[in-house]
Amino acid sequence: MRSLTILTLALGLAANAPVLAAGHENKESPLTYPETKTVDVVEEQFGEYISDPYRWLENDVREDPEVADWVKAQNAVTDAYLETLPGRDSLAQSMKELFDYDDLGIPVEAGGKYFYERKSGGQNQAVLYVRDGVDGEERVLIDPATWSDDGATALANWKPSGDGSLLAYAVQDGGSDWRTLKVLDVETGEVKADTVEWAKFTDIVWMPKNIGFLYSRYPEPGEGEAFQSTNLNHAIYLHPVGNDQAKDIKVFATPGQPELNHFAELTSDKEWVMIASASGTDERVEVTMIKVDAPELETRKLVSGFDHDWRLIDGVGDTLYFETNKDAPRLRVVKTDMSAAEPEFTEVIAESDAVINGTMIVGDRLVVSYLVDAKSQLSTFDLDGKALGTLNLPGPGQVTSLSGLMKSEEGFFSFQSFNRPTTVFRYEPSSEPTVWAAPSLPFDPDTVEVTQRFYESKDGTKIPMFLVHMKGQDLSAGAPTMLYGYGGFNISVLPQYKPAWMAWIKAGGVFASANLRGGGEYGKEWHDAGRLQNKQNVFDDFIAAGEYLLTMGVTSQNGLAIEGRSNGGMLIGAVMNQRPDLFTAGHAAVGVMDMLRFDRFTAGRYWVDDYGYPDKEQDFRTQLAYSPYHNIKGGIDYPALIVSTADTDDRVVPGHSFKYTARLQALDTGDKPHLIRIETRAGHGSGKPTDKVIEEYSDIYAFLAHATGLNLDK
C-alpha cells in the first residue's frame, strides 16, 4: 500500500531580464501574433526590481473576459498555423491505430469479486469492470461515456467495500483536481444518493461493516475561486453511507497547521488506519494511527516530525510493515508492534544499492520492486527479510503497480515498457508470475528497440538515457530526435508506453528519455541533487543529453526537439533560455513558468520542497536565475516552440503559460513560430479523453516534425 501524495507536477540570467520594460515589439516575422496588453507592474524583491507586464493574464479565463478574448485570439493564430503543417492527418491516423489496444489496470479483490479498469481502442475513458472469481465472466460496472457529451468527465480513483457489495468512486470533470464522490451498489448497479463534494488529493478508505468511508477534502472555495485559490485546511472525514454530506464526521485535521495535507490508509485486516501528514511534496511525513475497533476513534502519533518518508505496506494485527528512507536514502523495509507502549521500528530488509520503488505482502512473502538504473526488478523475501529470489520480468521496463494482501495467497502487478503496453501479472508465492491479462497490440513490439546509454553531465555525473527506435535503424544517421525530461519531485521517469511517442518512432524518429537528477531513480541523494539550490543540475543534465545526441550522431544540428510536462514544461522553458542554439524545437506543456509567484495559486505552495520559497532571499535568487518567464532574452533567435495548457488546469494554473508566451512573442526572439495551444474543458493531464489526446499530440508532434524535418507522410 502507499498513500496518495501530491507528487503531481504531475514541477544564465540576462542582466536586464528581471526589469524588462513593457511594450517591446517583435521584429517582422512570418507570423503575426495577437497584440497583448501590458500593465505597469514593477515590484522590488531583495533589491531587484521585477517587471511583470503580463500580470493580468493570471486572471481566471472563466471569470475575466479580457483573458478569454486573449485565449481566443491566440488559439486562432495557432490553429491557422497548425492547419498548414504537412503530415498532421497522417500522424493522427497513426496515433488512432496505436491507441487501438486494451489499456489495462490491475484488479482489486473484495469479497471474491475482482474489480479492474480497461480502456479499449476508440474509448475516451476507462471502463470499470467486475467479475465473480478471478476467472469469472466480466460485466461493466461503470462506463463514464454516459457522463458527458464531450468525453471529458472521467472515473478517477475508486474502492470497493471489504465485502465487495458497495463501491465508492470519484468523478473528475474537465480535468480538474476536484472530485465528486459517489456510492454504487455492485449487485444492482444502482447509484445511491450519497454525494460528496470538494474532495481533492484523496484516497477512499472503507471502514468495517460498510458503515462508511474516509476521504480527504478542503473547505468549499468561495465563488469564482475554485480554480485559483490556495488550497488550505485539508482534513479527513468519515462519510456514513446513506447520509447527507453535511453530517460527515471530521476524523482528523490540523487547524493550527493549515498547510498540511492528510491521507488515510487502512491495513488489509482493517485493524489500523494510518494517516500520513505532509506539508509539501517532499518525502517527509508525520504518521498518526487510529485503532479501528477502539471504543472511540482516538489518534495515536507513531512518527513525529517531518524528517523522513514512511509508507505503509500492510499489517496483520498490531504488526505493521513500512518502507522508509530513515537512515536509508534508497529506502528499507521495517516493522513495528503497535501493542507496545512505545512502538519501535526494527529492520526487515536493509538498504541496498538499488532503490525500493514499492512493496507488497502476499501471504508470507514480501515482494519488493527495486529500481536498478531506472529499470524495475522484482525480488522476494520472507517476512523476516530473508532473500528468496528474483521474479522474471519480460525485459527492461517498469513495474507500475503492486497489489497484494497479507491475508491472501495471490497478488497482482503490471509491467510496461516503451515498446510494450501494460500487461497484468498474477503472482502466487508458490510459483512464477503468470499473465492475467495482456492486450492485443497494434504493432509488433519486437520491431521497436529499446537501448540504454550513459552520458556525462557538466560536472561529470553519469546520467542514464533510454533510446527508442525502429529495429535496424542506424543511430549515427542523424535522425529527427525527440528528447524528453522531467527532473523533479522525486518522480522517476521509467520506461512506459505512450502511443504518441510510438507514432513519432514509427515515422522514423528517435525518442530519447533522460533520467535527470531531481527524480527518484537513485533515491534521495539523486532527488536532492536536482532541487532547491541544486536545480541548475537538472538543466545541465538535459543540455548535456542534447549535446550527447548531437556528438554521437543520433540527431543532427537541425533535428533535435525537446519536450517536458509540468515541472518538465518549466525545464523546457529554462533550457530554451540557456541554450537556444542547441535545440531546434520544443514543446513546453502545462509548465511552471513564473518561479517567483508559483506558490500563490492552488497547490503551488506545496512545491516549495523542490523549488524553495520565493520570499526567502537565497531561494529567490536561485529561482530568478532560471525562471523561464523572467529570463527570455531579446535579440537572440529562439527555436520553434509550442506551449500547451488548459483552461481548467487547477494544479499549474494556465497563467504561467499565458505570461510566458506573451513575453516570448513580444520580445525580439527571431522568426520561428512561438505559439500557445490552449485546450478547453481539460486540466493538468489526467482524465483527458482519448480523442482530445490524439488531437493534441497530432498538432504538437506535427509542429515538432515540421521543425526537425521528420517526414510524417512516408
Secondary structure, 3 states (H helix, E strand, C coil): CCCCCCCCCCCCCCCCHHHCCCCCCCCCCCCCCCCCCCCCCEEEECCEEEECCCHHHHCCCCCCHHHHHHHHHHHHHHHHHHHCCCCHHHHHHHHHHHCCCCEECCCEEECCEEEEEEECCCCCCCEEEEEECCCCCEEEEECHHHCCCCCCEEEEEEEECCCCCEEEEEEEECCCCCEEEEEEECCCCCEEEEEEEEECCCCCEECHHHCEEEEEECCCCCCCCCCCCCCCCCEEEEEECCCCHHHCEEEEECCCCCCCEEEEEECCCCCEEEEEEECCCCCCCEEEEEECCCCCCCEEEEECCCCCCEEEEEEECCEEEEEECCCCCCCEEEEEECCCCCCCEEEEECCCCCEEEEEEEECCEEEEEEEECCEEEEEEEECCCCEEEEECCCCCCEEEEEEECCCCCCEEEEEEECCEEEEEEEECCCCCCEEEECCCCCCCHHHEEEEEEEEECCCCCEEEEEEEEECCCCCCCCCCEEEECCCCCCCCCCCCCCHHHHHHHHCCCEEEEECCCCCCCCCHHHHHCCCHHHCHHHHHHHHHHHHHHHHCCCCCCCCEEEEEECHHHHHHHHHHHHCCCCCCEEEEECCCCCCCCHHHCHHHHHHHHHHCCCCCHHHHHHHHHHCCCCCCCCCCCCCEEEEEEECCCCCCCCHHHHHHHHHHHHCCCCCCCEEEEEECCCCCCCCCCHHHHHHHHHHHHHHHHHHHCCCCCC
